[in-house]
Amino acid sequence: MMSRYAALSRDELATLVPELLLIGQLIDRSGMAWCISSFGREEMLQIAIEEWAASSPLYTKRMQKALKYEGVDVVTIFKGLQLDIGAPPQFMDFRYVVHDRWHGEFYLDHCGALMDVEPMGEDYVKGMCHDIEDPTFDATALATNRKTQVRPIHRPPRASADQHPHCRWTVIIDESYPEVDFIPAMDIVGASHAYHTELDPIDPNDEGNADYSGPLLSDVDFGAFSHSALVRIADEVCLQMHLLVLSFSLAVRARTKDDPALERSIRTKQLIGIAGVAAERIHKALKLPGGVKGALRVLELHPLLNPAAYVYADVDPDFIHVRRSPAFEDGSWISLVSPVADLPLQAIVAAVDPHLRAEVSGTESDWTVRVIETDTAAKELSEVEVTKFSGGASWVFEERKSLPLTVV
């Protein structure tokens, strides 16, 4: 099935991919607020740990395979982080040092996630930089080498607001280390259609880089990849989001066993928040037109409906028709949207222009969305406002030189 991103130019794709990585990171800004209000801060931390740990090793493996940089060393781990929604470029400004194949360091020159939680107080900072990071960095290693240890040299809380870098870690692979524990929930997420979705292979003859098998770069130059590689990367990043969401759903379900309505409510609020912020960023980054046409184009490119091999939708100039698909069977985002649950779609079209409305008709798993213009501007949905609390919502990417990192 042809990717919906294939119609974009190579330049547009090079702009879109970092946007998608950042959108993936912001899913948590959208979801965790509702977990705190339902279960409290401690449980929210546990949900975050379970969510990332059960999904990141799976999607990291997929990206390694797609871009031909599978390996067992520190460089493989670092390349994986550069293409991970958990570490979007610049917003989470990872800098890497490679001592040799088995020893390295990374530090964060800027940590957008820290900037988001610092105003909330030291408990939240410790929760993120200690409680969540330790087990999830271990999980990151699961995709590459289970004899890896990622350990802090220093990390927040910061002594002062101008302390840089924000944190620094060593990454050491040593045969004498005990293996990182397997995460049972990975089996459940790994059995999903999302994990097994087959995407079009990258055309090795397309102009530009077809893979990331060369040296580790200080900053990935997305513009150096071929059109074919960028289409594949964009689709893979959307699958990262779906795998994260399936993992999040498992963690939430474990805490709402007797209350499926609460589970659905939390998951839907998460989707509404990220749907609006993602739509606004995609619309702006690609300089898409306004009005009905622009809103339909944003919908077509939105992670909610991508990749095309996972979420089935027929795109017409005047409407989009969504059909039952593997994403629906998985209970991913699309299963939360229907003619009677249209707020995620309203958030997307209102991000293009608050005067636009989505009109949805059909059944729970087979529906059509049209966009109409109205005279009244919709008020921004509270779920979108909550997600915009993150500095990532208004983040601006800068041009960077892409330098190969050599062994120190």
Summary of the structure (lengths in Angstrom):
residues: 408
radius of gyration: 20.4
end to end distance: 44.4
largest distance: 68.0
contacts: 1424
relative contact order: 0.16
helix: 50%
strand: 15%
